[in-house]
Amino acid sequence: MKIHIVKIGGHLINDCKSLHDSLEAFCQLKGYKILIHGGGRKADFLSKKMGIFPKMVQGRRITNKETLDIVVMTYAGIINKNIVARLQSYHCNALGLCGADGNCIKSYLRKMTNIDYGYVGDINVKSINTHLIKFLLKNNIIPVLCSITHNGIGNLLNTNADTIAAYLAMSLSKDKEKDCEVEVELHFCFEKKGVLRDLQDSESYLKKINFHLFQKMKQNHTITNGMIPKLENAFFALKNGVSKVSIGHPNHLNDVNKTMLCL
Amino acid sequence: MKIHIVKIGGHLINDCKSLHDSLEAFCQLKGYKILIHGGGRKADFLSKKMGIFPKMVQGRRITNKETLDIVVMTYAGIINKNIVARLQSYHCNALGLCGADGNCIKSYLRKMTNIDYGYVGDINVKSINTHLIKFLLKNNIIPVLCSITHNGIGNLLNTNADTIAAYLAMSLSKDKEKDCEVEVELHFCFEKKGVLRDLQDSESYLKKINFHLFQKMKQNHTITNGMIPKLENAFFALKNGVSKVSIGHPNHLNDVNKTMLCL
């Protein structure tokens, strides 16, 4: 059983044409597939319109009650349902889910250390209801997951979409299907062609990156900001049983023009 | 096969305690069940906060693009997902859906007559994907439907929740299950005990109402405003194969203290 997991984020979601192109590319993937999305900037836009200003620490949003409501509305509401409606128009039988739906992702409130992240949910391999996900896939339903989870006692929590993608890929990889391995390919898609050797040159993407090179590029500041946790999630997945992990543009989901991760 | 369909609306959704009590009562219903909700006033509140003022004509919202975004965020986002998270905490395996999810309710844009309702979707018996709904029920998943539908060509539309409840009940009633009839009980729940004989006396609910009495009470203005389309939907369902239709408070879902409709 082979499953493609595609995470889309960044500018792809903000721009209508980019989003539709990404969804068309996703539809063209053969076999079982799952889509995961966040939607950060739309939530920022909505917050500002309502006079609430998002607070970020180390690239992560601080989620108070008002902000939680906004991310739920944005991620699970407008973004998720518009993606599903668009995929349906491409005859791709999508079904949108947040982590509470069918108890598909159960998280726990992040423990307070020096920073109080608020209503943020952390997950582990046990968090994912792989039974439900595989049940939907086998019945020709394509799960479209947003980055909202729940804690099982009635609260929704905000969880990083890259982290969900990584844990979902690992959890499905660990499952066995009637003595047959589950092979998972995880694709992190964004507006760039891959991990860039030179940030000023959009064509300078690496064909391959291993963990050692990642560490080196982090030290010399070629890899910075949001790319660091994204690659950390990606390597974590690769080290934990996921068959293939790539980073690149959705236009190249179906070819080799992207950055492949190797150990 | 017996299915309970419960529609909750009105003040039940605005008030947190009423909503939680309604969900507890819903959980106590035995057997197959489906929940449907709207959420009008939350959308109004959010609109105003964003400087957009809702326009109503004959009790129906005029849905321009901005208003559509707000109802999608509110109904499919914050209300639907909070209901699902709460039901999960009661060990009720809920899964939230809008009409685009799994193509479960396909609507068509309301034809413009003297009023342009905007992004409003009308439905008929063929609109409902009963196959998906029954598939979920049989796999111990409880569908929680919000009143957002899609037109199959990528657009979300706003549809009246009472109308969805009525058509869903009729569509499921018309289905046969391996030569066995599907018996549907439809419950319209709101903050009152039923159809009131005297609007000033909350205890004056009718135990029974037939279509003739409804017409009479409409003429003498005992039944007014939003109760008229609600009862029209309810009688329409009863005339089209639904076994039982009731109107009342969710606290009495499991007993006889409500208004039962009869032909």
Contacts between the chains, C-beta under 8 A, distances in Angstrom:
chain1	res1	chain2	res2	distance
A	49	B	50	5.5
A	50	B	49	5.4
A	50	B	50	6.1
A	69	B	78	5.8
A	72	B	77	5.5
A	72	B	78	5.2
A	72	B	81	5.6
A	72	B	82	7.6
A	73	B	73	3.8
A	73	B	74	6.9
A	73	B	77	4.0
A	73	B	78	5.0
A	74	B	73	6.9
A	74	B	77	7.2
A	75	B	77	7.9
A	76	B	76	7.3
A	76	B	77	5.0
A	76	B	78	8.0
A	76	B	80	7.6
A	76	B	81	4.9
A	77	B	72	5.5
A	77	B	73	4.0
A	77	B	74	7.3
A	77	B	75	7.9
A	77	B	76	5.0
A	77	B	77	2.2
A	77	B	78	6.8
A	77	B	81	8.0
A	78	B	69	5.8
A	78	B	72	5.1
A	78	B	73	5.0
A	78	B	76	8.0
A	78	B	77	6.8
A	80	B	76	7.6
A	81	B	72	5.6
A	81	B	76	4.8
A	81	B	77	8.0
A	81	B	98	5.2
A	81	B	100	5.9
A	81	B	101	7.8
A	81	B	148	6.5
A	81	B	156	5.8
A	82	B	72	7.6
A	82	B	156	6.5
A	84	B	98	7.6
A	84	B	100	4.5
A	84	B	101	5.7
A	84	B	150	7.9
A	85	B	100	4.1
A	85	B	150	4.4
A	85	B	154	5.4
A	85	B	155	6.4
A	85	B	156	5.2
A	86	B	154	4.9
A	88	B	100	5.5
A	88	B	103	5.4
A	88	B	150	6.3
A	88	B	152	6.5
A	88	B	154	7.6
A	89	B	152	6.4
A	89	B	153	5.1
A	89	B	154	3.8
A	93	B	102	6.4
A	93	B	103	6.5
A	94	B	100	7.7
A	94	B	101	7.4
A	94	B	102	7.7
A	95	B	97	7.6
A	95	B	101	4.5
A	95	B	102	4.4
A	96	B	98	7.4
A	96	B	100	7.5
A	96	B	101	5.3
A	97	B	95	7.5
A	98	B	81	5.2
A	98	B	84	7.5
A	98	B	96	7.4
A	100	B	81	5.9
A	100	B	84	4.5
A	100	B	85	4.1
A	100	B	88	5.5
A	100	B	94	7.7
A	100	B	96	7.5
A	101	B	81	7.8
A	101	B	84	5.7
A	101	B	94	7.4
A	101	B	95	4.5
A	101	B	96	5.2
A	102	B	93	6.4
A	102	B	94	7.7
A	102	B	95	4.4
A	102	B	141	5.8
A	103	B	88	5.5
A	103	B	93	6.5
A	135	B	139	7.0
A	139	B	135	7.0
A	141	B	102	5.8
A	148	B	81	6.5
A	150	B	84	7.9
A	150	B	85	4.4
A	150	B	88	6.3
A	152	B	88	6.5
A	152	B	89	6.4
A	153	B	89	5.1
A	154	B	85	5.5
A	154	B	86	4.9
A	154	B	88	7.6
A	154	B	89	3.8
A	155	B	85	6.4
A	156	B	81	5.8
A	156	B	82	6.5
A	156	B	85	5.2
